[in-house]
Amino acid sequence: MLRQMVAQRETPTVCAFIRITDDADRILSENGCRKLAQAGNIYIAAIPTDRLGALSRERNVSRIEARRGTHALMDSMAIHLNALPVYAGTALPQAYTGKDVVMGIMDIGFDLTHPNFYDQTATNYRIKRLWDQISPDTIGSPLYVGRDYSGDTELLALGCSYDGKMQTHGTHTLGIAAGSGYNSPYRGMAWESDICLVNNATTEDIALIDTADYHKYTFATDALGFKYIFDYAQSVGKPCVISFSEGSEQDFYGYDVLYYAMLDSLLGPGRILVASAGNSGNVVNYIYKERGRKRVGTFIWTNIDRMSITAKADAPFTLRTTIYDTEPVVIDIPTDDVLAREDSCLTDSVLIDGRMYYITLTAYPSCYVPTETCYDITLRALANLGSHRPVSVEFKGSEAEIEVYRNSGSFVTNILAPELNDATVGRTIHSPASAPRVICVGATGYRTGITNYLGDYRKFDQGNDGRRSDYSSIGPTFDGRTKPDVMAPGTNIISSYSSYYLENNPDAGDILSDVEHFDFRGRTYVWNSNAGTSMSTPAVGGAIALWLQAKPTLTPEEVMDVIAHTSSHYDESLSYPNNEYGYGQIDVYRGLLYILGIDRIEGLSQHQPKALSILPVGEGRVQLRFEGNDSQPTRSFSVRIFNTSGQLVGSQKLTRGSKEYTVDLSSLPHGVYAIQVTTGQSQTTGSTLVRL
């Protein structure tokens, strides 16, 4: 006789932030909650979905927050960031390579076997741990979702993250931050750092997640991922910087309030988080109406049946929706009518030629300024909104200051009412890059195209000479702070790509951006070109890893101070910081000089010499090599050596006549020194750091 066993499904849980002012242990226990992390009176907890109502009624529970984000998503990198020695083998990498620093990446699609994640000789494996949050292999795992893996044998046997056959984003970003380069020019910024990874959940991975587990993946789960990496770094006694090339739109509900508070608790000395600004800088999505102006407006369009807009105002106004039929049909909704409703929600509709149009307004206070009221506006039709008949929206009311934000769909213009063209770009910074203590990274452009592995040139022109790439999101934040904080190259950036992705998606469109395929231990691997603030963010993360090697106790505020004082400016006519460039583009070398105090040495150049490499060659000797046909000195030149305290500890004069010189500094103690070379030719005057 066969016995049929029916397994009862556990009550689904949601991973959420919860603020409890008192008696937290009792409240969590009585409601069947599992405490996952704590920062003061803010907890991350696994909450049974059927207890959310009871929890919200607890007197000591002041806020519950559980948002599921969308997470929209180098060979020349170090040249543009003034860090060429970091991975080109000239001077600075001998001193600062990321050694003894943990480089953390939270992303999707990791190829754990890529030779880029070994050392340069492909013998020493550098990935120390991976928490795969979407892995279904959870038996015996103490973690809230997924499981973790550690050690060379376990990680290499795993091969790739659970989504590694369909995603590859994390393989690329990790290579930019920490790749060794393996027989290529595509070395990452901190190529001797230790690596700790979290493979998190995004909308791209949703097909791999059991629908019953969707509630487990929220901003709170991401915060647990950051904590996992920082905890690992603490366990091995090393400083850590995490790069996060994902993000979601800001909002006025306050879904980020506890998220930001939890991040604030995680960050501190030797614990830095950088995040991408977003790729919506060229999206027309914002309208501003100053007080005294009668109205502003725009036409709207979407390829689905609805569009979402948020408006914020400090006084009542009227929303006018116009549908352009033979005779325009106008629907006016005063916000006073919305606020008069018990649930602060009002829906109006109109039937035009058998087609229904709906306009819904829902009011709530701004989480930033409670005296300001926000209105979520949803416009719906039975077909593509704005395509069958043009539709415009206007915001009317002289007494109100109004800001309008596009959430979905498009703001467009139309000759039917050309005066309704008030929409512009701006306020597109993603969360958590918008958090006060998170370093927000935007993207610049240098290379305008690449030649792929098939020999085809693929043009993608998003600026050159360090101009902000149009897609790079711009500030300010929804509460008025200047963002981004700093810039780095993000367009046509070459880094590692997943061999598992290539194997399972040989005809994917992005494969046409592969610049090289090569074999390693029986598998075919890839170098690929990609673009976005996703690429600029790990570059800044890797740069900060180099700074942490120099000063492991750097705080987020100290990193911002370095960025503020040493970043380079594409346009000197602008004031910095600003909402396009922040403080400018990160300058690794000048930042190191600032951290070490060397930038205050009188007479020491703060720039790397051009057409000249300065390379330690062992036994206390340094080689000077002038590069290029026109770089040979035409006169005698001087070499001056400073220690990190600013003292001049040596000086030599060399005669002209060669492209290579060797300077003997064996009498100096082992340590880091600044070497200043002055030839009389401005293009070869500068200084660099070396370790003897």
N, C-alpha and C positions, 0 to 999 in steps of 0.2 A: 504494500500500500504506500503510495507516494504522498508525502505531506507537503502541501503548498504553504510556503512562508510568504506572508505579505509584510513588507517593511513599511512602517509608518514614517512619512516624511516629516522631518523636524520643521518647527516653525521657522520661516525665513527670518534672517536678521539683517539689519542695516548697520553699516559702519558709520558712526556719527560722532561729532563733537557735542559735548553736553557740559554746560556750566552749572555746578551745584554749589550753592553757598554754604550748606551745612548738612551733616548727617549723610554724606555721600555713600558710605559703605552700605548702610541700611537700604537706601533708595535703590542703588544698583542691584543689590542682592534680591530684594523683594520683587523687583521687576524682571528678574531673570537675565540681567545684563552681565556681560563679561568685560571687565576692565582691561583695556589693551595698553593704555598709556595715560600719564597724568602730567600736567603742568599747572601747579597751583590749584585753583578751583575749576580748571578746565580738564575734562577727561575725554579720551577717545574710547568708545565702548561699542561692543557688538550688542545691539538692542533688538530684541524680538519685535517684529513689525506690529504685532497685536498689542504691544505694551506702550507704543508711542503716545497714544491718547492719555493713558494713565500717568505716564511720566510728565507730560506737559501740564498736568493738573497739580503736580507736586509743588508745594509752596516754595521749597528751596531750589527748584529747577528754574533758572532764569532764562535759559536759551538752549535750544537743540538745533543743530545745523548739520545737514546731510545732503550736500549737493553732489551730483554726478556730473563731472565735466566732460566736455567734448574733446579736449586736448587736440585742438586743431594744430594741426601741425604746419694736399696743401703744400702743396709744394712751394707756394709763394706766400703763405700766411705769415710766417715769421719775418719775412722781409718787410712786409707792410706794417707789422706790429713792432718793428725795431727789435726783433728777437732772433734774427737769423742765426746767431751762434747757438741758439737753443737746440736746433736740430741739424745744423749744417756742419758741425764739428769745428767751429772756429771760436775758441776762447771761452765764451760764456757757458756753453754746455758742459765744460769741464768743471765749472763751479756750480751751476744750477740746472739740473735736469729733471727735477721733480722727485729725486731720490729721497726716501723716508717721508714721503707725503702720500696720503690716500686720495686718489682721484675717483670720486663717486659719479656714477651716471645712472639716472632713472629714465628709462626709455622703453622701446619695444623692438623686437627683432634683433637679437644678439647671435652672432656666429662666434661661439666660444673657441673655435679651433683656428681662427684666422691667424696667420703668422705675425700679423701686426701687433698681437697682444702677448707675444713673447718678447724677450730682449732682442737686441740687434743681431745676435748670433743665432736666434731661433732655438736656443737651448733652455733658457730659463723662462718658465711660464709666469705671467704677472697677474692674472686674474685670481683673486684670493677667495671671493665669495660671490654667489648669485642668489638672490631671493626672487624666484619666479612666482609672482602673485597669481598668475592664471593657470599654473600647472594643476591638473586634476589628480596628480599623485600626492595626495594629502595624508595617507595613512601614516600615523606616527609623527606627523609634523606638529610642533607646538605653535606654529604661526596661525594667525587668524584665517588667512587664505593661502593657497599654494604651499610651496615648501622651499627650503633653501639647500644649496649645494656648496661644498667647499673642498679645496685640495685639487691638485692637478689631475689625479686619476679620475675622480668623480666628475669634475667639470668637463674634461675632455671626452669622457665616455658619454656624457649627456649630449655633447656636440653643439646644440643650439637651444635657445629658449623655446618654450612650447609653441610660440608663434613664429619661430625662426624660418619656417618654410614659406610663410606668406608675408613676412615683414622683414625689413632690413635697416630701418632708420637708426636703431641703436648701434649697429655695427659701424655706421658712418660717423655718428657723433662721437663715439668712443675713440675711433681712430684719430679724429681731429684733436681731441683732448689729450690722448695718452698713447697713441700708436707709435711703435718703434720704427716704422717705415719699411722694414724688411726688404732689402735689396731694391729700394726705390727712393725717389726724392720726397715721398709723401709722409714724412715723419710728423708726428703730432707734437704738441707744445711741451708736454711734460712726459717725455718718453721713457723715463726710468721710475716713474711713480708706480705705487701699488694700485690695483684696480679692485673696486667693489661695486657690484651692479644690483639694480632692482629692475626686473621686467614687470611693468605695471599694466593696468587695463586701460584701454582707450576704445573709442568707437570703432577703430579699425580692427580691433580684436574681438568684437562682440559676438561674432559667430562661433568663437571658441569657448564661450562662457555659458554655462547652464543658465537658462532663464530664471530659475529659482534663486540663483546667486547674484543677480544683477545688483540688488541692494547692498551687497557687500563691498562694492567698488565705488568709493566716493572720494572727495577731497581728504577725508579723514584717513582713508587707506593710503593715499599718497603721502600724507604726513607720517604714517607708520613706516613707509619706505625710506623717507629721509632719515628718520630716527634709526632705522636698521643700519644704514651706512655710517652715520655718526657714531653709533654704539660700537660698530666694528673698529673704527679708527681709534676710539678711546681704548678699546680692549688691547690694542697693540701699541698704544702710546704714541700715536702719530697724528699730526694735524690733517685736516680734511677739507676739501672743497668739493661740492656736488654741482654738477651741471644738469639742468632740467630743460630740455628743448620741447616742452609742451605747454599748453595753457588754454584757458577758457575766458570768455568775455567777462568783464566786470558787471556788476549789477547794483541796484539801489535797495535790494531787499536786505542785504547784509549777510548773504550766504558765506562771505569770506571773513566775517568778524572773528569767529573762534579759530578759523584756519590760520589767520595771520597771527593771532595770539599764540597759538601752538608753535608756529614757525619761529616766532620771536624767542620762545623758550628754548628751542633747539639750537639757535645760533649764538655764537659768542667767540671767545678766544680760540683760534684754530679751527673754527667751524663756520664755513662760509657757504652760501647758496647763491648760485647764479641761475637766471631763468630767461627764456626768450621773450622779447617784446611782442612778437606776433608778426604775421605777414599780411596785415590789412591796411598798411599805410597809404595805399592808393585807392582805397574803397571810399566812395562818397557816402557818408553815413551820419553826418552831424548837421544840425541847424541850430542857430542861436538867434533869439529875438530879444533885443534889449528893451527895457522899460521905456514906454513912450512911443514905440513903433506900433502901428496898428495891426500888422499881420506879417507872417512869413509862411512859405509853403513850398511844395514840391509835388511832382507826379510820382506815382509808385508803380512798380511792376515786379512780378514774380512768375516763375515757370511752374509754380504749384498753385493750390487753391487758396492760400492765405499768406498774409504778411504781418509781421510783428514789429511794433515801434514802442519805445518808451519816451514819455515826455515828463520833464520835471519843471515845476513852476512854483513861484512864491506867492501867487495870487490867482484867483479864478480866471479862466479863459474859455473860449468856445472852440471846439474842434469842428471844422467844416469839411465834409467829404463831398466831392463833386464827381458824379459819374456822367461822362459826356456821351449822351444819346443824341437823337435828333435835336432835342432840347435838353440842355444840361439839367440833371437831377441833383438837387442840393440837400444834404442832410446836416443839420446843425445840432450838436450835442453840447450844451453848457456843462462845464465840470461841476457847477453847483448842483445840477440834477444828479450827477453821479454820487456826490458826497451825501446827498439826501437819502440815498438808498441805504437800507439797513446793512447790507453786505458790501456797500461801496462799489457795486458793480451794475453796469447798465448796458443793455444790448438794444440796438435799433436795427431795422432792416427795411429794404425796399425791393419790390418786384419790378424788374424792367424786362419787357419782352420775354417773359417766361423764365427769367434768370434771377435768382435771389442773391442779394448782397447783404452782408451782415457787418455791423460795426460794434465792437465790444470794448468798453472802457472799464478798467478796474483800478481803484485808487488805493494808495497806501503811503505812509510817511517815509521820507528818505532816511536811510540808515545813517547818513552823514550829517544832515541838517534836518532835525525832526519838524521844524516849522515849514519846510518845503514838502510839497505833495508830489508824488510820482503817479503816473498813469500808464499802465500797460494797455496798449491799443492793438487790438487784433482786427484785421479786415479780411473777410472771407467772401469767396464767390464759388460758383459751381464749376468753374474752369480757371485757367490761368488768369490770375488777377491782373487787370490792366492790359491784357492782350486782346480780349474781345471788345472792350470799350476802354478808352483811357480813363484813369482815375487819379484825382489829385486830392491832397490833404492840405488844409490850412490851419494855422494856430492863431487865433484872433483874440485881442484883448490888450489895450494900451497900458493897463495898470500892471501887467504881469511881465516878469522876466522869465523866459522859457528856454529850456534846452531840450532838443529832440535827438534821440538816438535810434538809429536803425538796428534792429535785432536780426531780421531776416528779410529777404527780398532786396529790392533796389530802389534808390532814389534816382529819378531820371527827369529830363526836361521834355517839353512838348510845345510845339508851335501854337497849340490851341490856347495856351495861356503862358506866353514866354516870360512873364513877370514872376512866375512861380519857379524860381531857380535859386533858392536860398541854401540848398544843400551843399556841403563842402566836406573835406577830409578832416580827420582829427579824432582824438580821444579813443584810440583803438588799442591801447596797451592791454595785454592779456594778464590774467591772474594765474600764478602768484607773482609774476614779475612786477606787478603793481604794488606789492607789499613794501612797506617802508624800509625794511632791513634786508630785502632780497636785491641783489645786484641785477638790474634790468638791462638786457643787451640788445642793441639794434644792429643792423647790417649795413656795411658799405660795399661798394663794388670797385673792382680793378680789372679783372679779366672779363672780356665781353663774349667769350665763346671758348669751346674746346674741340679738339679733334679726337673722335672716338676710336675704339680699337679696330673699326672697319676702315678707318682712314677718312671718314666723313667729318666735315667741319660743322659743328652745331652752334649756332649763334644764340646767345641769350644775353642781351645787352641791358644791364641794370646799373649802368654808371661805371666810370673809371676814375682813376686818380684819387680814390677815397671818398667820392660823393656818396651820400646816403642812397641806398637802393630804394626805388620808389615803393616797393612792397613793405619795407620795414615800418612797423607800426610806430605811431607818434602819440605824444601825450597832449594835454596833461591827463592824470588819472581822474576818475570820477569825483574824487574829493579835492581836486585842484593841485596836486603835487606834480612837480616836473619829473617826467620820465620820457625816454629811457635814461639810464645813468651813464652808459658807455657804449662804444661801437667797436666792431671788428669786421673783417671781411666775411661776407656770407654768400657771395654769388660765384658760381662755377668753382666750388671748392672740391678738391680731389681727396678722397679718403677711401677707407676699406668698405667693401660691400659684402653681403653674406653669400657664401658659396652654396648654402642650402636654398636660399632664395633663387639664385641663378639656376640651380639644378631643377627646381620645381616650377620655375616661371621663365623658361628660355625665350619666350616670345613677348615678355612684358615690355611696355614702351620705355620704361626707365633704363632698361638694359642698353638702349642706344646711347646712353650717356656713360657707359663703361669706357674707360680709356685704356684698360689693359686687362687681359686674362692671363693667369699664370698658374703653374702647378706647384703644389707643396704637399708632400707626403700622400700622394695618390688622389688628391682632390684639386678641382679647378677653383681658383680664387680670383677676386676682382678688385680693381681700383676703379672707382666711379666718381663722376662729378655731380654735385647736387647744389641746391641753392635754398636760402631762407635764413631767418634768424635762428633756426635750428642749428645752422652751421657756425654762425658767429658766436653763439653762446658757449659751446665747448672750447672754442679758441680762448675766450676770456677765462673760462674755468681753468684751462691748462696754464695760462699766464699767471693766474693767482696761485696755482700750485707751486710755480717757481718762486714767487714771493714768499709763500709759506715755508719753503725750504730755507730761505734766508732769515725769516722771522716766524717761527711756528705759532706764535701767540697772536698773530694779527686778528683783529676783530672786524666785523662788517663795517663799523664806522671808520676804522683805520684804513681798510681797503678803499673805502670811498674817499678818504682824505688823500691817499696816494693817487687815485684816479683823478681827483679834482686838480691836483697840483702838477701832474705830469702828462696828461693826455695830449695828443696832437690835434690840431684844429684844421679841418678841411677848408673852412671859410673864416678867415680872421676878422671879417667885417661883422660877424655875428657875436652876440654876447653869450657866454657860457656860464652855467648850463642852460640849455634850451630844450624844447620839446621835440626836436628832430634828432639832434646829435648828443643830447646829454652834455657831459663834460668833454666829449670828443672821442677820438679813437685811442684805445689803450696802447701805451708805449711801455713795453716790458723792460727795456734797458733803463730808461729814465726812471721807471718805477723802482727798480732795484737800487739805483743810485740814491733815490729819495729815502728808501727804507734803510739803507746802510749809512745815510748821512753824507755820502760822498758828493752829492750834488751841491753841497755848500763849501766844497774845497775851491778856494780862489784859483782861477785860471784853468780849471779842469773842464774840458768840453763835456756836455751832456749827450752827445750824439756819437753813434758809431762812425768810424772813418769809412769813407767811400773808396772803392777800388783798392782796399787794403784789408788783408786778413791778418789777425794776430793770434797765433796758435801755440799753446804750450806743447813742447815736443819731448818733455821728460828731462830729468836730472837738473831741474831749475833753469832750463833754457826755454826761450820763447822765439818763435820764428815769425818774422815779418815778411809777408809776401804781397808785393804790389801786382795787381791783376789788371789785365788789359794792355794793349799795345802802347797806350799813351800814358801809362801810370808810373813809369820809371822815374824816380826823382831826378830833377835837373840840377839840384844843388845839394849841399850837405843838409842834414836834417837832425832834429833832436828827439830823443826818447826820454820821458820823465816817468818815474814810478812812484805812486802814492799808496800808502796803506789805507785801510778802511777808517782809520782815525783822522785821515786828512794830512798826514805827515808826508813830506817829500823824502823818500828813502833811497832814491837813486836817480841818476841822470847820465845819459850818454849822448855823444854826438857821433853820427855815422856819416861816412862820405858817400857821394853819389856813385853810380856806375853799375848797379845791379838791381834785379827785381826781388831778390831774396836776401834777407839778413838774419843772423842769429844773435840774440842778445843773451848774455850769460848773467842770470840772476841767482845763481846757486848759493850766493852768500846770504840771501834773505831767508828768514824762517818760512816754513810751510804756512800757507794761508791765501787769502784772496787779496788781490792788488788791482789797482786801476793803472792802466798803461796809457799814457798820452803821447801821441805821435804828431809832430808838427813838421811838415816838409816845406812850408812856404807856398804850397799849392792848396788852396782852400778845399779842393775836393778830396784831399787825403789827410785832412786835419781832423782829429777826433780822439776818443778814448774808448777803451773797452775793459771789461773785467776778466781776469784770469785767476785760476787757482794753481799755485805752485806747490 
